[in-house]
Amino acid sequence: MDLYSGIPFWLAKNSLNNYFNPLESDHSTYVAIIGAGITGALAAHELCSAGIKCTVIDKRSITTGSSVASTALLQYEIDTPLCKLVDMVDEDSAVRAYRECLQSITDIENVFRKVRFNPDFERVSSVYYASDEEGFDLIQEEYKIRKKYNLPVEFLGEKELDKKYGIKAPGALENHESAQIDSYKAATHLFDYHMKKSNLEVFTHTKISEWKPEKEGYTLTTENGHKINCKYVVIAAGFEAGTFLPKKVMDLTSTYAIVSDPVEEKYLWKDHSLIWETKEPYIYIRTADKNRIIVGGEDEDFNDAVKRDGLLREKTATLEKKFHKLFPDIPFKTDMAWCGTFSTTKDGLPFIGTWPGKDRMFFALGYGGNGITFSMIAAQIIRNKLTGIEDDRETVFGFERKSKN
Ligand SMILES: Cc1cc2nc3c(=O)[nH]c(=O)nc-3n(C[C@H](O)[C@H](O)[C@H](O)COP(=O)(O)OP(=O)(O)OC[C@H]3O[C@@H](n4cnc5c(N)ncnc54)[C@H](O)[C@@H]3O)c2cc1C
């Protein structure tokens, strides 16, 4: 599967991490992590920090799947507004999912404090504006339920929103608990760090094509016929994880992003906040490195890479037009554009944990627009399971979570 095409900004900004280490013989480890994206990196970090021996295997270069294409906004709000999520799963689980995402932003910050490295993690506020009157009704309802559960949120009316951010819309929800990051820089650093400090082994350009449960673990077989024996497997294979699952659990879609040339500071909006809207599919905006602006969205309900790439020019023009409509005075000139595969679940929640009956295979599938916060939660749940610490979050994010439909 082509996970992205075009030039993701992060690859140009950081340059490729050129680690090349295909597996060329049989191998044994305690935990085999399939996938060297941000999920595999956070899982490896948690496991290495707990003293657990693990090996990461990826069929590509390090972190050149979805994580290099990600626009990497970190928000506690998931794709499904809380007021809608409570109709899909029970209210306690819905609120818990929001609280866990809120906590995970701080947890991500702490991971990088611990390794003394800043992958351009930056705390920013977030503005979720009503695209129209229907969106205004939605944010009013959303405000009520978030207030009820003490989730951080403020309401901005039309005038206040215009005065504070220069956005002309019926209203918005604002919070000061969001962040942004460079997920390519973040993941590649964690791999480098633990290869040096924790004897983490990483095999790139090594595709796992078969997996067989054994009495006490798994035997994985690579495309070239080498065997990896392990006690546990972590599937951090992103949007390609479907092959490891007995049943389809997500839908693949296409998404688009553009980044501008650097813009003079005087043109930018207050606090460089994250901005997104209520309309589906939504557009979202963040800033990056030296006052560039990233605009993303314009999702399409298909995952045909040729069709997706064919729309890149048209989608770039649409994203530019929508940005100009929102901020007519900001001189936005596209520097790079890219498109990628994206995945959604019915309730907007990820799938984390074991498939029933497969106790030694952990799935860390951070699907949806908040994939990175889910990756953090998945890494912690897996670490807890392997170190015998009780963790009941699988009831919220697991395959057997209760749904109302
Ligand atoms: C354009 C775009 C914008 C996004 N914006 C945001 C955002 O703002 N905020 C947010 O939180 N999330 C966002 N996401 C989602 C987020 O990027 C993903 O959730 C996250 O990157 C997934 O990380 P991962 O490590 O699970 O997957 P990946 O980065 O795709 O890594 C999985 C790895 O598994 C490897 N692999 C797969 N199968 C095999 C196999 N059989 N053998 C060996 N290796 C294998 C792949 O090569 C790949 O490198 C966005 C995604 C896109 C595409």
The ligand as an ORCA input file, in Angstrom:
! r2SCAN-3c Opt
* xyz 0 1
  C      -1.882     13.439      6.213
  C      -2.078     12.890      7.573
  C      -2.361     13.760      8.620
  C      -2.507     13.267      9.921
  N      -2.699     14.139     10.925
  C      -2.717     13.725     12.210
  C      -2.760     14.645     13.278
  O      -2.824     15.842     13.061
  N      -2.716     14.168     14.546
  C      -2.631     12.821     14.802
  O      -2.580     12.443     15.977
  N      -2.622     11.908     13.804
  C      -2.653     12.334     12.522
  N      -2.594     11.432     11.500
  C      -2.616     10.022     11.833
  C      -1.243      9.611     12.346
  O      -0.266     10.074     11.463
  C      -1.189      8.110     12.433
  O      -2.153      7.672     13.366
  C       0.175      7.640     12.907
  O       1.220      8.176     12.138
  C       0.220      6.130     12.818
  O       1.483      5.744     13.257
  P       1.880      4.231     13.190
  O       3.235      4.133     13.735
  O       0.803      3.427     13.828
  O       1.836      3.903     11.632
  P       2.976      4.128     10.522
  O       3.705      5.381     10.713
  O       2.335      3.892      9.193
  O       3.981      2.945     10.832
  C       3.617      1.592     10.608
  C       4.810      0.883     10.031
  O       4.517     -0.507      9.927
  C       5.236     -1.009      8.835
  N       4.634     -2.268      8.397
  C       3.353     -2.484      8.009
  N       3.175     -3.786      7.704
  C       4.368     -4.407      7.910
  C       4.810     -5.752      7.750
  N       3.997     -6.729      7.323
  N       6.104     -6.034      8.020
  C       6.972     -5.064      8.446
  N       6.583     -3.769      8.603
  C       5.303     -3.442      8.352
  C       5.114      0.089      7.778
  O       6.158      0.025      6.831
  C       5.178      1.358      8.615
  O       6.443      1.970      8.631
  C      -2.439     11.871     10.173
  C      -2.181     10.992      9.115
  C      -1.993     11.489      7.836
  C      -1.682     10.518      6.724
*
